[in-house]
C-alpha cells in the first residue's frame, strides 16, 4: 500500500478541513437548539458531535469559529449566555430542512421558522425542542472548552442529558430504538451525506462466554494467519471465538458429505487442498458459520 504523507503545518485550514471531513466519516449530526439571554431562539446543525459518557450521560459538540473571519457562531454565544441546549436527532425525512438552518442568518432570525420546523416547549430547560425530530435530548451545558484562537478553531460544548423524548414509532417490541426504523443520516465530506437503511445494516457478534475474550489472530495457525484467501474481516470473525474446535469435532465435520465432496475434489496436491479449504472456510464465514469454518481450516 502506497501512502501519501502530509504534514499538517503545510496545509491551509480549508485544505485540512477537506481531508478531515472526508476521512473521519460518517459523523452523526447534532441539531442543536439554544436561546440567548433575551429569549431569542437559534437552531443549527453540527457534525463535530458524539456521545462521550453514559454515567453521567454526556454529549459533546463543537461549534467552530468561522475560518474566513474568525467570528463565532450564535450557538456558541447562546450557550455561554444560557448554558442549556436541546440536541435533536436528524433523520432522513428532515435532512433537507436541517440543511436550511446551517445558513449564516443574522442574529435574531429564528431558524425554526426559516426551515419550517415546529417549536416544542422543553420540560426542564428554556430552549425549545424540534417537534419533527424522533429523539430530543434536553441538556444542560457543563462546560465550554476553547481549542484555539484562530479561524476554524473548535469549542467543545459539554452537554449533560437531563431528559430524553423518543418517538414511539421508532421503538422495537422491547421498547428500545430500532435501527431499522430511526432512518438516521450522517455527514461525510463536501456535499456528501449517507443514510442508514436496512440494506446497509450489519451485526458483529461479541464473544458470549463467561470470559468474553476471543482468541485473537495471534493464536491462529500460521497458514490461517497468512492466508491468501481470507480477508481481514474473515480473520476478525475467526478471532472472536473463545476456543477452537476439538480434534473430534474437526474429524466428525470432515466426514460429512459436504466435506467429503470437497476433499475428493482437492486431493491432487497440498497447495490445491489448502486453497480449496480456505475458500470453503470463507464461504462458511459469509454464511455466519464461524465454528464450521474453523473446523475446515483445521482439517
C-alpha positions in Angstrom: 0.0 0.0 0.0 1.5 3.3 -1.1 0.8 6.1 1.4 0.6 9.9 0.8 2.1 11.6 3.8 1.2 15.2 4.6 2.5 17.5 7.4 -0.5 19.2 9.0 1.5 22.5 9.2 1.8 22.6 5.4 -2.0 22.8 4.9 -4.3 25.7 5.0 -7.4 25.4 7.2 -9.5 24.8 4.2 -7.3 22.0 2.9 -7.2 20.4 6.3 -11.0 20.6 6.5 -11.3 18.7 3.2 -9.0 15.9 4.3 -10.5 15.5 7.8 -14.2 15.8 6.7 -13.8 13.1 4.1 -11.6 10.8 6.2 -13.4 11.0 9.5 -16.9 10.0 8.5 -19.7 9.3 8.7 -20.4 11.8 11.5 -23.7 12.0 13.3 -25.5 15.3 13.1 -26.1 17.4 16.3 -29.2 19.6 15.5 -29.0 21.9 18.5 -31.5 24.5 19.7 -30.3 27.2 22.0 -31.6 30.5 23.5 -29.9 33.7 24.4 -30.4 35.9 27.5 -33.1 37.9 25.7 -35.1 34.8 24.8 -34.1 34.7 21.1 -34.0 31.1 19.8 -31.4 29.7 17.5 -31.3 26.3 15.7 -28.2 25.0 13.9 -26.6 21.6 12.9 -23.1 20.5 13.7 -21.3 17.3 12.6 -18.5 17.6 15.1 -20.6 15.7 17.6 -20.9 12.4 19.5 -21.8 10.8 22.9 -18.8 10.7 25.3 -20.1 9.3 28.5 -23.0 7.3 29.9 -22.8 8.0 33.6 -23.2 10.9 33.6 -24.8 11.0 30.2 -22.6 13.4 28.2 -22.8 14.6 24.6 -20.1 16.8 23.1 -20.4 19.0 20.0 -18.1 21.7 18.7 -19.2 25.0 17.0 -16.0 26.1 15.2 -15.2 29.8 14.6 -15.7 30.8 11.0 -12.4 30.3 9.1 -13.0 33.3 6.8 -13.1 36.0 9.6 -12.7 34.1 12.9 -16.2 35.2 14.1 -18.2 32.9 16.5 -21.5 31.3 15.8 -24.7 32.2 17.5 -25.0 28.7 19.1 -21.7 29.3 20.9 -22.7 32.8 22.1 -26.0 31.4 23.3 -24.7 28.5 25.4 -22.2 30.9 27.0 -25.2 33.2 28.0 -27.7 30.5 28.8 -25.9 27.1 29.4 -28.7 24.9 28.1 -29.5 23.2 24.8 -31.6 20.6 23.1 -29.8 18.0 20.9 -32.3 16.9 18.3 -31.5 13.8 16.2 -31.7 14.2 12.4 -33.3 11.5 10.3 -33.8 11.3 6.5 -37.2 12.9 6.5 -35.9 16.2 7.8 -32.3 16.4 6.5 -33.1 19.0 3.7 -34.9 21.2 6.2 -32.0 20.8 8.6 -29.5 22.0 6.0 -31.5 25.2 5.7 -30.7 26.1 9.2 -26.9 25.9 8.5 -27.1 29.3 6.7 -25.5 32.3 8.4 -28.7 34.1 9.2 -28.4 37.4 11.2 -28.7 37.4 15.0 -32.4 37.2 16.0 -33.6 35.2 13.0 -35.5 32.2 14.1 -34.3 29.2 12.1 -37.3 27.2 13.2 -39.4 29.5 11.1 -36.9 29.7 8.3 -36.8 25.9 7.9 -40.4 25.2 8.7 -39.8 23.3 11.9 -42.2 23.3 14.9 -41.1 24.6 18.3 -42.0 22.3 21.1 -41.5 23.5 24.7 -38.9 21.7 26.7 -39.8 20.4 30.2 -36.6 21.1 32.1 -34.8 23.8 30.2 -35.5 27.0 28.3 -34.6 26.2 24.6 -37.4 24.6 22.6 -37.2 21.1 21.0 -37.7 20.3 17.3 -41.1 18.5 17.2 -40.2 16.7 14.0 -37.1 15.1 15.5 -37.6 11.5 16.6 -35.2 11.8 19.5 -34.8 15.0 21.5 -32.3 15.4 24.4 -32.8 18.2 26.9 -29.3 19.1 28.2 -27.5 21.5 30.5 -24.1 22.7 29.4 -21.5 21.8 32.0 -18.5 23.4 30.2 -17.3 25.0 27.1 -13.6 24.4 26.2 -11.9 26.6 23.6 -9.5 24.7 21.4 -7.8 27.7 19.8 -7.9 31.3 18.8 -7.6 31.1 15.1 -10.3 30.9 12.5 -11.6 27.3 12.3 -10.8 26.5 15.9 -13.4 24.4 17.7 -15.2 25.0 21.0 -16.1 21.8 22.9 -19.6 22.1 24.3 -20.0 19.5 27.0 -23.7 18.9 27.4 -25.2 16.7 30.1 -28.5 14.9 29.1 -31.3 15.6 31.6 -34.3 14.3 29.8 -35.0 12.3 26.6 -38.0 12.3 24.4 -38.4 9.5 21.9 -41.0 9.0 19.2 -42.6 5.6 20.0 -42.8 4.9 16.3 -39.1 4.1 16.2 -39.1 1.7 19.1 -39.0 -2.1 18.8 -41.0 -4.6 20.8 -38.6 -4.3 23.7 -39.0 -0.5 23.9 -35.5 0.3 22.6 -34.7 2.2 19.5 -34.8 0.1 16.3 -32.0 1.0 13.9 -34.3 -0.1 11.0 -36.9 2.5 12.0 -35.0 5.5 13.0 -33.7 6.2 9.5 -30.6 8.1 10.5 -28.4 10.3 8.3 -24.8 11.3 8.8 -22.4 13.8 7.4 -19.5 13.0 5.1 -17.1 15.3 3.3 -18.1 18.1 0.9 -21.7 17.9 -0.1 -22.0 14.2 0.7 -24.2 12.6 3.3 -25.2 8.9 4.0 -28.4 7.2 5.1 -28.6 4.3 7.5 -31.1 1.9 5.9 -32.0 -1.8 6.5 -29.9 -3.0 3.5 -26.7 -1.5 4.9 -27.0 -2.6 8.5 -25.0 -5.5 9.8 -24.1 -7.0 13.1 -20.8 -8.0 14.6 -21.2 -10.7 17.2 -19.4 -10.4 20.5 -17.8 -13.3 22.4 -20.6 -14.7 24.6 -18.8 -16.9 27.1 -18.0 -16.1 30.7 -14.6 -14.7 29.9 -15.8 -12.7 26.9 -12.4 -12.8 25.2 -11.7 -14.0 21.7 -8.6 -16.0 21.0 -7.2 -13.3 18.6 -5.3 -13.6 15.4 -2.0 -14.2 17.2 -3.3 -17.6 18.3 -4.0 -18.8 14.7 -2.0 -21.5 12.9 0.5 -19.8 10.6 -1.2 -20.9 7.3 -4.5 -19.4 8.5 -2.9 -16.2 9.8 -1.2 -15.5 6.5 -3.9 -16.9 4.2 -4.0 -15.6 0.7 -7.8 -16.2 0.6 -9.1 -15.0 3.9 -9.8 -11.3 4.3 -9.2 -9.1 7.3 -12.9 -9.3 8.2 -12.7 -13.1 7.9 -9.7 -13.1 10.3 -11.6 -10.8 12.7 -14.6 -13.2 12.8 -12.3 -16.2 13.4 -10.5 -14.3 16.2 -13.8 -13.8 18.1 -14.1 -17.4 19.1 -13.1 -18.2 22.6 -12.0 -21.8 21.9 -11.1 -23.8 18.8 -13.0 -26.9 17.9 -11.6 -30.1 19.3 -9.9 -32.8 17.2 -13.0 -34.9 17.5 -15.2 -32.1 16.2 -12.9 -31.5 13.3 -12.8 -35.2 12.4 -16.6 -35.5 12.6 -17.1 -32.5 10.3 -14.5 -33.8 7.8 -16.6 -36.9 7.4 -19.8 -35.1 6.4 -21.0 -35.4 2.8 -20.3 -31.6 2.4 -16.6 -32.0 3.2 -16.0 -35.4 1.6 -17.0 -33.9 -1.7 -14.5 -31.1 -1.2 -11.8 -33.4 -0.1 -12.2 -35.6 -3.3 -12.1 -32.5 -5.5 -8.9 -31.2 -3.9 -6.9 -34.4 -3.5 -4.4 -33.5 -6.2 -1.8 -31.7 -4.0 -1.4 -29.9 -0.7 -1.4 -26.4 -2.2 -4.7 -27.0 -4.0 -6.2 -28.6 -0.9 -5.3 -25.7 1.3 -6.6 -23.2 -1.3 -10.0 -25.1 -1.5 -10.2 -25.4 2.2 -9.7 -21.7 2.7 -12.2 -20.9 0.0 -14.7 -23.2 1.7 -14.0 -21.5 5.1 -14.6 -18.1 3.6 -17.9 -19.3 2.2 -18.9 -20.6 5.6 -17.9 -17.3 7.3 -20.1 -15.4 4.8 -22.9 -17.7 5.9 -22.3 -17.0 9.6 -21.0 -20.5 10.3 -17.8 -19.4 12.2 -17.1 -22.7 14.1 -17.7 -24.8 10.9 -15.2 -22.5 9.2 -12.6 -23.3 11.9 -13.3 -27.0 11.5 -12.5 -26.7 7.8 -9.3 -24.7 8.5 -8.1 -27.2 11.0 -8.6 -30.2 8.7 
